[in-house]
Amino acid sequence: MNKYLLLSIAACMVFASCKDDDNDTPSVYPAEWSAISINSDVETYAGGRLGTSFNSSADAYEQPTPACETGDLAAQFQKGEYFFERDFNTNTDGAFTGLGPVYIRSGCLYCHPAYGHGKRQDRYVASDMGNGYLLVVYDKTTDAYLMSLAGMPQTKAVAPFKAPLNEDLIKVEWKTITDDWGNKFDDGESYELIYPEVTIPQEAYYVPIRAKRDGAIVDIDISDVEVRLESTIGVYGTGLIDAIPDDSIKAQYLAEEAKGVSLNPAIWAGSDWASLYKGSDGNSRVKRYTYALTRSSLADGPGANAIWNITNVTRSDRRYHYLDLQGTIYATTSSQDPEVQAEFYNYFPEEKTSAGVEADIYRYLIGKGDDENGIDPVKAEMTDANFVSFMVWHRGLAVPAARNLDNPQVKKGHELFRQIGCSSCHRPSWTTGDDDIQDPNASKLCNNSNMPRYPNQTIWPYTDMVQHRLFMKNDIRTGWCRTTPLWGRGLSLLCTGAEERLHDCRARNVIEAIMWHGYSSDSDARWSINKFRALSKEERDAVVAFIDAI
């Protein structure tokens, strides 16, 4: 078995993405990134000794980590899993109450089939299993989300309310496009590139179309609105990402800056952070989750956020409904809707007061977590204990072990992946720190004593945790996208029935994903794709085999 010395990332953090033109070879690689041989004993443990599962069957993404299989955590994991797998409802009591008044999905599995990546869709229907798409609706003048919709817009509502967007009118069209090489390698092998175009007509909007410009919220024309799709990624391994020290991520940014790599000025500027995530507890932490890098700690990360806003299930620290970014536009529209007024007391007789139906609807919708201005707080629908169980499950999901690393083709792909520069952005490994649980919420429900932890583990997510730009046709909003971890993705077809990649599932296989990286001459990865194109068919297949193995 071939071995190589695992050098300290911190000791050799020189990034390999600086180039003078598309064909330049990066000047320096960290030794372990460019190592020719696989250390199977180490790399097989993709999530380290505490975070790896050796289940490679159709439920590979659903396994608990070894750190989560002992003591009370095992029972908590199973309990938390219920909240991911079951739909919420409109009952007024019970563990799964809380759906609405407007919502995105009634449960988590619709977006994360088999706990994995969402599937490519030809239509936008929230109840389609596997539809992991979230609508990104924004002002193309400012690249900022519309203020009259939630950041993740809802297309479902509980009677008598109406959805902010009518999903029946949303059109998803897939178009083909040809790259600079005619979608063909020099040896004749061809591929296809497709991308989505999404249109939402003005009549689909229940709320007015408003955006923030120059500090004021104003009505804008439908022609100023852009729509994109962003798909969910797998939820496994997110607890391990949480355990990477902030200082290590900062060292990565410093190394990339030193090599002249373009970095998002909204995140990084002048050898330090331009922005950090500030929790309700007043503390700040490095952003590490979501394509747009909007979240830091897992306790307030995409999962903790989604169990609240996707289904609109309130809890003790979020006793208010997720409605729109302004906070009042949907409530005002609904409260003045004669059809909603006519039915409101039939559904909510307990809300009737002498103030009148418009005021009662508004107060019901706008309730915050205090009684300021006489507005009662919304009832907490998810208990603290249930939320903690959900987070034990979320933080306790294992990464599937890497597979077939001793296969000659996979070994060759491992070598080529590093030689052609893929590891520049898809950094192979990280080392976790002490993994002291960081909970940015004032309630501090998650802590070292009640969560699974992963201290001092070598993990292999294959991401640098940094945003880059590929300049794809109908690209992601702002163009900046965090490098998505590659670990476990080779099992997607087995686990979910689909293997789409990239932020909107435009790549239906690994080759399409690779070639989208080089579609634009401005892409941060164009130089690496030129090297990939220079490989033989046998070598390209080896790179794909390696990516599928990790």
Solvent accessible surface area in square Angstrom, and as a share of the most:
residue,aa,sasa,rsa
1,M,135,0.60
2,N,74,0.38
3,K,114,0.48
4,Y,36,0.14
5,L,137,0.68
6,L,64,0.32
7,L,65,0.32
8,S,63,0.41
9,I,20,0.10
10,A,86,0.67
11,A,87,0.67
12,C,27,0.16
13,M,31,0.14
14,V,58,0.34
15,F,2,0.01
16,A,0,0.00
17,S,10,0.06
18,C,61,0.37
19,K,67,0.29
20,D,134,0.69
21,D,78,0.40
22,D,46,0.24
23,N,107,0.55
24,D,43,0.22
25,T,92,0.53
26,P,7,0.04
27,S,84,0.54
28,V,70,0.40
29,Y,41,0.16
30,P,4,0.02
31,A,49,0.38
32,E,8,0.04
33,W,1,0.00
34,S,33,0.21
35,A,13,0.10
36,I,93,0.47
37,S,29,0.19
38,I,2,0.01
39,N,14,0.07
40,S,9,0.06
41,D,68,0.35
42,V,37,0.21
43,E,5,0.02
44,T,29,0.17
45,Y,55,0.21
46,A,2,0.02
47,G,0,0.00
48,G,4,0.04
49,R,148,0.54
50,L,57,0.28
51,G,0,0.00
52,T,6,0.03
53,S,12,0.08
54,F,124,0.52
55,N,45,0.23
56,S,58,0.38
57,S,53,0.34
58,A,54,0.42
59,D,57,0.30
60,A,0,0.00
61,Y,2,0.01
62,E,43,0.19
63,Q,35,0.16
64,P,33,0.21
65,T,0,0.00
66,P,51,0.32
67,A,22,0.17
68,C,0,0.00
69,E,96,0.43
70,T,94,0.55
71,G,67,0.64
72,D,118,0.61
73,L,35,0.17
74,A,38,0.30
75,A,67,0.52
76,Q,53,0.23
77,F,8,0.03
78,Q,115,0.51
79,K,77,0.33
80,G,0,0.00
81,E,34,0.15
82,Y,118,0.45
83,F,6,0.03
84,F,4,0.02
85,E,73,0.33
86,R,128,0.47
87,D,67,0.35
88,F,6,0.03
89,N,53,0.27
90,T,79,0.46
91,N,89,0.46
92,T,121,0.70
93,D,112,0.58
94,G,43,0.42
95,A,45,0.35
96,F,23,0.10
97,T,8,0.05
98,G,5,0.04
99,L,23,0.11
100,G,5,0.05
101,P,4,0.03
102,V,0,0.00
103,Y,30,0.11
104,I,1,0.01
105,R,3,0.01
106,S,24,0.16
107,G,1,0.01
108,C,20,0.12
109,L,43,0.22
110,Y,34,0.13
111,C,7,0.04
112,H,29,0.13
113,P,11,0.07
114,A,24,0.19
115,Y,2,0.01
116,G,0,0.00
117,H,9,0.04
118,G,2,0.02
119,K,56,0.24
120,R,66,0.24
121,Q,21,0.10
122,D,102,0.53
123,R,138,0.50
124,Y,3,0.01
125,V,35,0.20
126,A,2,0.02
127,S,67,0.43
128,D,30,0.16
129,M,114,0.51
130,G,0,0.00
131,N,0,0.00
132,G,0,0.00
133,Y,1,0.00
134,L,30,0.15
135,L,2,0.01
136,V,6,0.03
137,V,3,0.02
138,Y,11,0.04
139,D,0,0.00
140,K,102,0.43
141,T,91,0.53
142,T,60,0.35
143,D,55,0.29
144,A,41,0.32
145,Y,61,0.23
146,L,1,0.00
147,M,32,0.14
148,S,1,0.01
149,L,1,0.01
150,A,2,0.02
151,G,15,0.14
152,M,40,0.18
153,P,4,0.02
154,Q,0,0.00
155,T,7,0.04
156,K,54,0.23
157,A,32,0.25
158,V,29,0.17
159,A,48,0.37
160,P,16,0.10
161,F,11,0.05
162,K,66,0.28
163,A,22,0.17
164,P,1,0.01
165,L,0,0.00
166,N,64,0.33
167,E,19,0.08
168,D,125,0.65
169,L,69,0.34
170,I,14,0.07
171,K,119,0.50
172,V,16,0.09
173,E,72,0.32
174,W,46,0.16
175,K,66,0.28
176,T,90,0.53
177,I,32,0.16
178,T,90,0.52
179,D,9,0.05
180,D,98,0.51
181,W,57,0.20
182,G,43,0.41
183,N,19,0.10
184,K,100,0.42
185,F,4,0.02
186,D,130,0.67
187,D,84,0.43
188,G,43,0.42
189,E,53,0.24
190,S,74,0.48
191,Y,23,0.09
192,E,76,0.34
193,L,0,0.00
194,I,8,0.04
195,Y,15,0.06
196,P,7,0.04
197,E,58,0.26
198,V,14,0.08
199,T,68,0.40
200,I,10,0.05
201,P,46,0.29
202,Q,105,0.47
203,E,129,0.58
204,A,2,0.02
205,Y,24,0.09
206,Y,50,0.19
207,V,5,0.03
208,P,43,0.27
209,I,13,0.07
210,R,80,0.29
211,A,1,0.01
212,K,100,0.43
213,R,65,0.24
214,D,158,0.82
215,G,64,0.61
216,A,50,0.39
217,I,62,0.32
218,V,58,0.33
219,D,98,0.51
220,I,19,0.10
221,D,82,0.43
222,I,49,0.25
223,S,71,0.46
224,D,38,0.20
225,V,19,0.11
226,E,49,0.22
227,V,10,0.06
228,R,39,0.14
229,L,2,0.01
230,E,29,0.13
231,S,3,0.02
232,T,21,0.12
233,I,47,0.24
234,G,9,0.08
235,V,15,0.09
236,Y,10,0.04
237,G,1,0.01
238,T,17,0.10
239,G,1,0.01
240,L,1,0.00
241,I,4,0.02
242,D,4,0.02
243,A,3,0.03
244,I,0,0.00
245,P,41,0.26
246,D,39,0.20
247,D,116,0.60
248,S,34,0.22
249,I,0,0.00
250,K,60,0.25
251,A,35,0.27
252,Q,0,0.00
253,Y,3,0.01
254,L,73,0.36
255,A,10,0.08
256,E,0,0.00
257,E,56,0.25
258,A,88,0.68
259,K,37,0.15
260,G,61,0.59
261,V,19,0.11
262,S,48,0.31
263,L,21,0.11
264,N,18,0.09
265,P,90,0.57
266,A,64,0.50
267,I,11,0.05
268,W,8,0.03
269,A,55,0.43
270,G,73,0.70
271,S,60,0.38
272,D,65,0.34
273,W,43,0.15
274,A,51,0.40
275,S,35,0.23
276,L,70,0.35
277,Y,35,0.13
278,K,141,0.60
279,G,9,0.09
280,S,87,0.56
281,D,41,0.21
282,G,42,0.40
283,N,97,0.50
284,S,61,0.39
285,R,33,0.12
286,V,5,0.03
287,K,35,0.15
288,R,0,0.00
289,Y,6,0.02
290,T,45,0.26
291,Y,23,0.09
292,A,35,0.27
293,L,2,0.01
294,T,63,0.36
295,R,47,0.17
296,S,0,0.00
297,S,0,0.00
298,L,1,0.00
299,A,4,0.03
300,D,7,0.04
301,G,0,0.00
302,P,49,0.31
303,G,12,0.12
304,A,0,0.00
305,N,15,0.08
306,A,29,0.22
307,I,1,0.01
308,W,17,0.06
309,N,2,0.01
310,I,14,0.07
311,T,1,0.01
312,N,0,0.00
313,V,2,0.01
314,T,0,0.00
315,R,1,0.00
316,S,51,0.33
317,D,45,0.23
318,R,20,0.07
319,R,78,0.29
320,Y,70,0.27
321,H,17,0.08
322,Y,31,0.12
323,L,8,0.04
324,D,14,0.07
325,L,76,0.38
326,Q,74,0.33
327,G,17,0.16
328,T,49,0.28
329,I,9,0.04
330,Y,1,0.00
331,A,0,0.00
332,T,51,0.30
333,T,31,0.18
334,S,0,0.00
335,S,2,0.01
336,Q,102,0.45
337,D,16,0.08
338,P,99,0.62
339,E,112,0.50
340,V,0,0.00
341,Q,46,0.21
342,A,76,0.59
343,E,74,0.33
344,F,0,0.00
345,Y,51,0.20
346,N,112,0.58
347,Y,111,0.42
348,F,31,0.13
349,P,88,0.55
350,E,124,0.56
351,E,45,0.20
352,K,133,0.56
353,T,53,0.31
354,S,126,0.82
355,A,69,0.54
356,G,31,0.30
357,V,40,0.23
358,E,80,0.36
359,A,46,0.36
360,D,2,0.01
361,I,0,0.00
362,Y,66,0.25
363,R,73,0.26
364,Y,46,0.18
365,L,1,0.01
366,I,13,0.07
367,G,1,0.01
368,K,91,0.39
369,G,47,0.45
370,D,72,0.37
371,D,100,0.52
372,E,113,0.51
373,N,134,0.68
374,G,51,0.49
375,I,41,0.21
376,D,85,0.44
377,P,44,0.28
378,V,20,0.11
379,K,116,0.49
380,A,37,0.29
381,E,37,0.17
382,M,4,0.02
383,T,77,0.45
384,D,56,0.29
385,A,63,0.49
386,N,18,0.09
387,F,2,0.01
388,V,18,0.11
389,S,0,0.00
390,F,5,0.02
391,M,2,0.01
392,V,0,0.00
393,W,1,0.00
394,H,5,0.02
395,R,6,0.02
396,G,0,0.00
397,L,1,0.01
398,A,0,0.00
399,V,0,0.00
400,P,1,0.00
401,A,8,0.06
402,A,7,0.05
403,R,41,0.15
404,N,106,0.54
405,L,6,0.03
406,D,73,0.38
407,N,64,0.33
408,P,107,0.67
409,Q,83,0.37
410,V,7,0.04
411,K,56,0.24
412,K,81,0.34
413,G,0,0.00
414,H,0,0.00
415,E,32,0.14
416,L,8,0.04
417,F,2,0.01
418,R,0,0.00
419,Q,80,0.35
420,I,8,0.04
421,G,3,0.03
422,C,26,0.16
423,S,0,0.00
424,S,2,0.01
425,C,24,0.15
426,H,27,0.12
427,R,3,0.01
428,P,1,0.00
429,S,2,0.01
430,W,1,0.00
431,T,75,0.43
432,T,3,0.02
433,G,16,0.15
434,D,97,0.50
435,D,10,0.05
436,D,73,0.38
437,I,22,0.11
438,Q,80,0.36
439,D,7,0.04
440,P,10,0.06
441,N,10,0.05
442,A,73,0.57
443,S,47,0.30
444,K,92,0.39
445,L,30,0.15
446,C,5,0.03
447,N,60,0.31
448,N,62,0.32
449,S,106,0.68
450,N,39,0.20
451,M,7,0.03
452,P,1,0.01
453,R,76,0.28
454,Y,1,0.00
455,P,43,0.27
456,N,105,0.54
457,Q,20,0.09
458,T,50,0.29
459,I,0,0.00
460,W,6,0.02
461,P,0,0.00
462,Y,2,0.01
463,T,0,0.00
464,D,0,0.00
465,M,0,0.00
466,V,1,0.01
467,Q,4,0.02
468,H,13,0.06
469,R,64,0.23
470,L,30,0.15
471,F,79,0.33
472,M,15,0.07
473,K,83,0.35
474,N,25,0.13
475,D,23,0.12
476,I,8,0.04
477,R,35,0.13
478,T,62,0.36
479,G,14,0.14
480,W,24,0.08
481,C,29,0.18
482,R,12,0.04
483,T,12,0.07
484,T,33,0.19
485,P,13,0.08
486,L,20,0.10
487,W,8,0.03
488,G,0,0.00
489,R,17,0.06
490,G,25,0.24
491,L,13,0.07
492,S,3,0.02
493,L,101,0.50
494,L,97,0.48
495,C,13,0.08
496,T,13,0.07
497,G,53,0.51
498,A,15,0.12
499,E,62,0.28
500,E,25,0.11
501,R,16,0.06
502,L,34,0.17
503,H,8,0.04
504,D,2,0.01
505,C,0,0.00
506,R,0,0.00
507,A,0,0.00
508,R,68,0.25
509,N,57,0.29
510,V,9,0.05
511,I,30,0.15
512,E,9,0.04
513,A,8,0.06
514,I,18,0.09
515,M,0,0.00
516,W,0,0.00
517,H,40,0.18
518,G,0,0.00
519,Y,47,0.18
520,S,16,0.11
521,S,69,0.44
522,D,97,0.50
523,S,4,0.03
524,D,22,0.11
525,A,13,0.10
526,R,20,0.07
527,W,5,0.02
528,S,6,0.04
529,I,8,0.04
530,N,29,0.15
531,K,40,0.17
532,F,1,0.00
533,R,25,0.09
534,A,88,0.68
535,L,23,0.11
536,S,54,0.35
537,K,92,0.39
538,E,140,0.63
539,E,49,0.22
540,R,3,0.01
541,D,49,0.25
542,A,3,0.02
543,V,0,0.00
544,V,31,0.18
545,A,23,0.18
546,F,0,0.00
547,I,10,0.05
548,D,49,0.26
549,A,4,0.03
550,I,6,0.03
